[in-house]
Each structure stands twice: as C-alpha cells, then as structure tokens.
Amino acid sequence: MRFLVFGGASTVIHWAVMWSLVTIGLTPIAGTAIGAVVGSVFNYAFQFFWTFDGVGRHDKAIPIYVCTVALAWVANAGFYYVLTSFTEMGVAVAQVSTTIAVAAMNFIFYKRIVFPLRHNRCPLVFR
C-alpha cells in the first residue's frame, strides 16, 4: 500500500511537470520524459525511507536505483510513444496506461533489486 501511496505522489509530480511543459509548448513525449526524471528523484526518497524502511545504504542503492530509473524512463517513453503514435488514445489515457505498466515493473525491480540489496551492480550489466 505504501508503494502505491508514495509512488502515486511521485506520479503526481511527474504528471504536473509533464502538463506544465506541454502547456508551454514542449511535445508530450518530451514532457513525459522530463516529468519521469523529476518524479524519480522524489520517488527514491519516498520509497527508500517509507516504503522499504531505509533498508540498504545510499551509496549502494542509488546507483542501482539510477539503473532501474533509466530502464523505467525508456519503458515510459517507449510505451507512451507507441500508445500515442499507433493508437487513437489521447494524451491522458496513454499516460495513465503507461504509468500503470511502468509502476508494476518498478515495484518488481525495487522489491527484488534496489532496496533489499543482494549485489551492487547495475541490473542492466551482465558479466
């Protein structure tokens, strides 16, 4: 439940940034991409301290978190692009759909990789 509450707060920040940027003339894809980065900064603090009770150390968690954010950023932009380019979905419905998909992916990564740290490598690097 805390994941949803604090993730929701981060999503509101993401959407507020997106809306502001689209309102001043940026493309929706640029707005959502930048909004996702801003929301991610707030999300780290929310998730680290309140959802996962500060398990782990910042020097270990932040690099892994940044890798998962990069993956989520690409997924967010890609899924949003597909929905707005190849379907009749409007901006808002496409963003809600994108947010649901990315949130599910993030929960899995945060729970299994970022906060209960098992290793300190980026999950995108295979050795």
C-alpha positions, 0 to 999 in steps of 0.5 A: 500500500505504501508503494502505491501511496508514495509512488502515486505522489511521485506520479503526481509530480511527474504528471504536473511537470509533464502538463506544465511543459506541454502547456508551454509548448514542449511535445508530450513525449518530451514532457513525459520524459522530463516529468519521469526524471523529476518524479524519480528523484522524489520517488527514491526518497519516498520509497527508500525511507517509507516504503522499504524502511531505509533498508540498504545504504545510499551509496549502494542503492542509488546507483542501482536505483539510477539503473532501474530509473533509466530502464523505467524512463525508456519503458515510459517513453517507449510505451507512451510513444507507441500508445500515442503514435499507433493508437487513437488514445489521447494524451491522458489515457496513454499516460495513465496506461503507461504509468500503470505498466511502468509502476508494476515493473518498478515495484518488481525491480525495487522489491527484488533489486534496489532496496533489499540489496543482494549485489551492487551492480547495475541490473542492466550489466551482465558479466 
